[in-house]
Each structure stands twice: as structure tokens, then as C-alpha cells.
Amino acid sequence: MASSSWVEELRFTQLKIPLSIHESIQVMPAGPTPAAPGDSLYLSNLDDIVGARVFTPTIYFYRLEDSIRPVMETLRQALANVLVPYYPLSGRIRETHNGKLEVFFGPEQGALMIEAHCEMALDDLGDLTVPNPAWAPLIYKFPNEEPYKIIDMPLVIAQVTLFSCGGFSLGLRLCHCICDGFGAMQFLNAWACHCKSW
């Protein structure tokens, strides 16, 4: 009796994605929030565990057809609007004297948006429905970034890569201490709604 495998091993061709970083933009909430500079929010014990002290990376691809709205400006303005109700994502994580984590709100923090450009087209990336490790350059990481480093980091890090075909990718990193998968999708859906209404 022949055994059948339920697991298919994927093999990826060598793919290099050359890109250039055009600019980094600090995005603040577009309006007043319940947190003033100097305020802080304690994290729950569940959100404070070491295993949650990571950034969750995701990537989304979009093909544009005859869009006259500038991608970066649309995404930036929509992010600023959505950071008003999702204001904890505009703060920074810090450790208190007893080792507990909290979200601290200081002046000029906000989310981080990176604008990158790539000479490739989206079709050059292969099957966009199958995650590929070669896409790592499409998700921004700070130079010399340490694993599990979340202290004093932006809690939303979004890299928008504009491709030669007119499409773009959104490489998103959200601090897992602040939102789980369900919360991240709520945030992303709210951001998308603001983009559509802009």
C-alpha cells in the first residue's frame, strides 16, 4: 500500500528583489486622542508575556488599474485617520520599574511608513498567493534590529513598495503585544475603509 503525503514541499527559485528606500515618514494621529503626551496604558499580563514581544509581519499585494490617487499619500492620510480610534498603536512600549510593559505616549511618536521603489513588476515575484521567503525585503526591518526588540520601537511599521507595473505591496509589522491576529485584521480593515473614502 503506497502512502500519500499530505504535505507538499515547496521549492522556490532564487529571487532577488532590488529596491531603494525613498523616504521614511512618521505618521501621527490626524486628530485628538484620549491619550495626552506623558500618559501611559498598562498592558495586561497576557499581553506582557515574552512570547508576545514580537512584531507580526504580513504582506499584501495590490494591482492598480488607472488609479489617479497617489498611493503613498492616500495610505498616509488614511493611516493618520485610523490612528485616532486606534491611538495605542501610535505610542511606544517601555518597561516600568517593576519590569511590566506599558504603552507610553510622548510627543512626535506615531507610526512609521517607508516608501520604497522597485524596478520589477508584481508578476516577476511569482505566485502571490504562496508566501515566499524571498519577499523579506518588502517588509522593513531596522539595520541591526535585535530579535524580540519592541522597546521604543514604532508599533506600526509599514513599508509601501511601488513596482514598475504600477502595483504596490504593503509590508506590515504590528507589535503583537498590542493586537492579536483578529485585532490586526480589524485595524487593517479600518485602514482600508479610510483609503476608499479618501
N, C-alpha and C positions, 0 to 999 in steps of 0.2 A: 504494500500500500504506500503510495507516494505521498509525502507530506507537502502541503502547500503552505507557503509563507504568507502571513497577513501583513508583514512589514516589507515595504518596498524601499530599498536603499537608493537614495538619490545621489547622482554624481553630477557635479556642476563643472562646466567648462571654466577655464581660467578667465576671469573677467576683471579688468582694471577700470575703475571709474575715475578719470581725471577730472577734478573740479577745482574751482578757485572760489575762495571766500571773498565776497564783495564788501559786505559790511555786517556788523552786529548792532542790533537795536534793542535798547531797553524799553519795554512796554509797560507803562503804568496803567492802573485802572482809569477809565475815562471820566469817572465821576466820584463823588464822595462814597466812602465805605464806612462800615461800623467801627473799623479799627483806625485809630489815630497813630501817628508816629510815637513810638515808645510803648505801645500796647503789645500784649502777647496773649497767645492761646496755648494752653497746655494740651499735649496730645494724650489720648487715652493710653492705658497700659498696653492694650493690644497693638496700637499704632507705634508704640515706643520700643517694640522688641527688635533685636538686632537684625533678624531676618527681613524686616520691613524697611531697613535702612538702605534702600537701593532706588535707583531710577529704573522705571519700566520703559523699555524702548519699543516703539511701534513705528511703522512706516506706511504711508498712504500715497497712492499714485493717482494723478488726475490728468486726463487728456482734455485740453481746451479746444473748443471749436468756435472761432470767430468771436472770442471774448474781447471787449474793448476796455474792460476794467483792469487796471494794473493789479497783478496778483499780490505782490508784497504789500501794497498799500491797503488793499481790501482785507487781507489776512491780519495786518497790524491793527487796523481800526476795529475790526470785529473782535480781535483778542482783547483790546483795551476795553471794549464794551462788556465783554463776557467776564472780565476780571472784576467788575463791580459786584455782581452777586457771588462770584467765586473768589472773593478777595483773599482768603487764606493762601491761595496759590501765588499771590503777589508778595508774600513775606519771605522770610528766611528761617531755616531751622537753626536753633542754637541749643546748647546744653546748659542747664541750670546748675547751681552749686551742688545739688544732690544727684546730679547725673541724669535727671529726667529731661526729655526733649520738649521744646516748645517752639511755636511759630512766633517769631519776633517781627514787628513791623517798624521799619526805620525809613527815613527819607530816601527817595531815589533807589528803591529796590526793584520790584516788578519782575516780569517775565523776561526771558531773553529770546530774541528772534535773530536768526542768522540767515543772511541771503547768500546763496551760493549759485554758481553758474557752471554748467557742464555742456561740452560740445557734442555729447552723444544725444541720441534720441531715445525716448522711452522704449521703443522696440528693440534697441540694442541691449537692453537689460535682461532679455529673455522672458520667460513666463512670469508675469507679475502676480500670479495667484499662488506661486510657490516661493516661500521665503528663501532668500539666498544670502549666505554669509558675505558674499562679495558686495552687498549693498551697505555694509557698515559705514563707508564714508558719507552716506546720505543721512546719517544720524550724528549730530555734533557731540564731540567729547572735547573737554579742555585738554590742552597739552599736559602731559604728566599727571593726569587725573588718577587719583587712587581709588581702588575698589572700595565700596561702601562709604565713600565720602559724600555726605549730604550737608554737613555743617557749613553755613554761609554760602550755599550754592543757590542759584535760581531754582525754584521749584517747578517751573515750566521752562523747558529748553526746546525750542522749535527751529529746525533747520528747513528752510524752503530752498529747494534746488530747482532752478529753472533750466529746462532742457532745450536743445536746439529746435525740437519739433513744436515748441510752444506749450508742451505739457510741463508738469512740475510734480515734485514729490514733497511730502511733508513728513520729515523725520522728527518724531516727537518723543521727548523723555519727560515723564512725570514722576515726581517723588512719591514712592509707594506709601510712605508714612502719612501722606495727606489724602490720597484716594486709592481705593482698590480698583479692580477692573470695571466694575459697574459704575463707580463714580467717575472714572476716567472717560467712559463712553458717554455719560451724561454731559460732562464738560465738553467733550468733542462735538456732540450733537448741538449743544448750545452755541458753540463757536461757529459751526456750520450754518445754523439758523441766522446768526448775525451777519455772516458773509452774504447769504442770499438776500437779506433785507437791506444791505448797504447800498 
